[in-house]
Amino acid sequence: MAKRVHRPREDAEFDFILGMSRVPVLAYFAGTWPKAIEPCRVMDLVVDGVADDYTGRLTAVRADITRCPAATQRYEITGAPSYILLKEGNVVAHGTGPMTVTEMRTFLDRHL
């Protein structure tokens, strides 16, 4: 993934990134179990693309569900890939399952 997508190694780093962001945050939760690997690889490319497209208007974060269990629980993430859009720390939109780049742009434009 591009450098524009943060990849926290633990919950504390995830929370730090959210706290430092002055723009909305797209938090994408990925899983490493067999059924989640391929859909999450697809979403890696999608999130990478939109992070470039929305530079300066959005902070993108890819959180591994097993490395960030507190964030996963806090945001009630139940599957992977899942994503939430946060504004000023509040969830304004969420979804589960793979999306195309066009669908993700529509999702972001609707809620940003």
Contacts in CASP RR format, 6 or more apart in sequence:
PFRMAT RR
TARGET T0000
AUTHOR 0000-0000-0000
METHOD contacts of the structure
MODEL  1
MAKRVHRPREDAEFDFILGMSRVPVLAYFAGTWPKAIEPCRVMDLVVDGV
ADDYTGRLTAVRADITRCPAATQRYEITGAPSYILLKEGNVVAHGTGPMT
VTEMRTFLDRHL
1 7 0 8 1.000
1 44 0 8 1.000
1 47 0 8 1.000
1 48 0 8 1.000
1 51 0 8 1.000
1 62 0 8 1.000
2 48 0 8 1.000
2 49 0 8 1.000
2 51 0 8 1.000
2 52 0 8 1.000
4 48 0 8 1.000
4 51 0 8 1.000
4 52 0 8 1.000
4 55 0 8 1.000
4 60 0 8 1.000
5 47 0 8 1.000
5 48 0 8 1.000
5 51 0 8 1.000
5 60 0 8 1.000
5 61 0 8 1.000
5 62 0 8 1.000
6 17 0 8 1.000
6 59 0 8 1.000
6 60 0 8 1.000
6 61 0 8 1.000
6 62 0 8 1.000
7 61 0 8 1.000
7 62 0 8 1.000
7 64 0 8 1.000
8 14 0 8 1.000
8 16 0 8 1.000
8 17 0 8 1.000
8 61 0 8 1.000
8 63 0 8 1.000
8 67 0 8 1.000
8 68 0 8 1.000
9 67 0 8 1.000
10 67 0 8 1.000
10 68 0 8 1.000
11 67 0 8 1.000
11 68 0 8 1.000
11 69 0 8 1.000
11 70 0 8 1.000
11 71 0 8 1.000
14 27 0 8 1.000
14 61 0 8 1.000
14 63 0 8 1.000
14 68 0 8 1.000
14 71 0 8 1.000
15 71 0 8 1.000
17 25 0 8 1.000
17 59 0 8 1.000
17 61 0 8 1.000
18 25 0 8 1.000
18 27 0 8 1.000
18 61 0 8 1.000
18 86 0 8 1.000
18 89 0 8 1.000
19 89 0 8 1.000
21 59 0 8 1.000
23 56 0 8 1.000
23 57 0 8 1.000
23 58 0 8 1.000
23 59 0 8 1.000
24 57 0 8 1.000
24 58 0 8 1.000
24 59 0 8 1.000
24 85 0 8 1.000
24 86 0 8 1.000
24 87 0 8 1.000
24 92 0 8 1.000
24 112 0 8 1.000
25 58 0 8 1.000
25 59 0 8 1.000
25 60 0 8 1.000
25 61 0 8 1.000
25 85 0 8 1.000
25 86 0 8 1.000
25 89 0 8 1.000
26 47 0 8 1.000
26 50 0 8 1.000
26 51 0 8 1.000
26 58 0 8 1.000
26 59 0 8 1.000
26 60 0 8 1.000
26 61 0 8 1.000
26 83 0 8 1.000
26 84 0 8 1.000
26 85 0 8 1.000
26 108 0 8 1.000
27 61 0 8 1.000
27 63 0 8 1.000
27 71 0 8 1.000
27 75 0 8 1.000
27 83 0 8 1.000
27 84 0 8 1.000
27 85 0 8 1.000
27 86 0 8 1.000
28 43 0 8 1.000
28 47 0 8 1.000
28 60 0 8 1.000
28 61 0 8 1.000
28 62 0 8 1.000
28 63 0 8 1.000
28 81 0 8 1.000
28 82 0 8 1.000
28 83 0 8 1.000
29 63 0 8 1.000
29 64 0 8 1.000
29 65 0 8 1.000
29 68 0 8 1.000
29 71 0 8 1.000
29 72 0 8 1.000
29 75 0 8 1.000
29 77 0 8 1.000
29 79 0 8 1.000
29 80 0 8 1.000
29 81 0 8 1.000
29 82 0 8 1.000
29 83 0 8 1.000
29 84 0 8 1.000
30 36 0 8 1.000
30 40 0 8 1.000
30 43 0 8 1.000
30 44 0 8 1.000
30 62 0 8 1.000
30 63 0 8 1.000
30 64 0 8 1.000
30 65 0 8 1.000
30 80 0 8 1.000
30 81 0 8 1.000
31 37 0 8 1.000
31 40 0 8 1.000
31 64 0 8 1.000
31 65 0 8 1.000
31 66 0 8 1.000
31 79 0 8 1.000
31 80 0 8 1.000
31 81 0 8 1.000
32 40 0 8 1.000
32 64 0 8 1.000
32 65 0 8 1.000
32 66 0 8 1.000
33 80 0 8 1.000
36 79 0 8 1.000
36 80 0 8 1.000
36 81 0 8 1.000
39 80 0 8 1.000
39 81 0 8 1.000
39 97 0 8 1.000
39 98 0 8 1.000
40 80 0 8 1.000
40 81 0 8 1.000
42 81 0 8 1.000
42 98 0 8 1.000
43 81 0 8 1.000
43 83 0 8 1.000
43 97 0 8 1.000
43 98 0 8 1.000
43 99 0 8 1.000
44 62 0 8 1.000
45 101 0 8 1.000
46 98 0 8 1.000
46 99 0 8 1.000
46 100 0 8 1.000
46 101 0 8 1.000
46 104 0 8 1.000
47 60 0 8 1.000
47 62 0 8 1.000
47 83 0 8 1.000
47 104 0 8 1.000
49 101 0 8 1.000
50 58 0 8 1.000
50 60 0 8 1.000
50 101 0 8 1.000
50 104 0 8 1.000
50 105 0 8 1.000
50 108 0 8 1.000
51 58 0 8 1.000
51 60 0 8 1.000
53 105 0 8 1.000
54 60 0 8 1.000
54 108 0 8 1.000
54 112 0 8 1.000
57 112 0 8 1.000
58 108 0 8 1.000
58 112 0 8 1.000
63 71 0 8 1.000
63 72 0 8 1.000
65 72 0 8 1.000
65 77 0 8 1.000
65 79 0 8 1.000
65 80 0 8 1.000
71 77 0 8 1.000
75 84 0 8 1.000
75 91 0 8 1.000
75 94 0 8 1.000
77 84 0 8 1.000
78 96 0 8 1.000
79 96 0 8 1.000
79 97 0 8 1.000
80 97 0 8 1.000
81 96 0 8 1.000
81 97 0 8 1.000
81 98 0 8 1.000
82 94 0 8 1.000
82 95 0 8 1.000
82 96 0 8 1.000
82 97 0 8 1.000
83 94 0 8 1.000
83 95 0 8 1.000
83 96 0 8 1.000
84 91 0 8 1.000
84 93 0 8 1.000
84 94 0 8 1.000
84 95 0 8 1.000
85 91 0 8 1.000
85 92 0 8 1.000
85 93 0 8 1.000
85 94 0 8 1.000
85 107 0 8 1.000
85 108 0 8 1.000
85 111 0 8 1.000
85 112 0 8 1.000
86 92 0 8 1.000
92 111 0 8 1.000
93 107 0 8 1.000
93 110 0 8 1.000
93 111 0 8 1.000
99 107 0 8 1.000
END
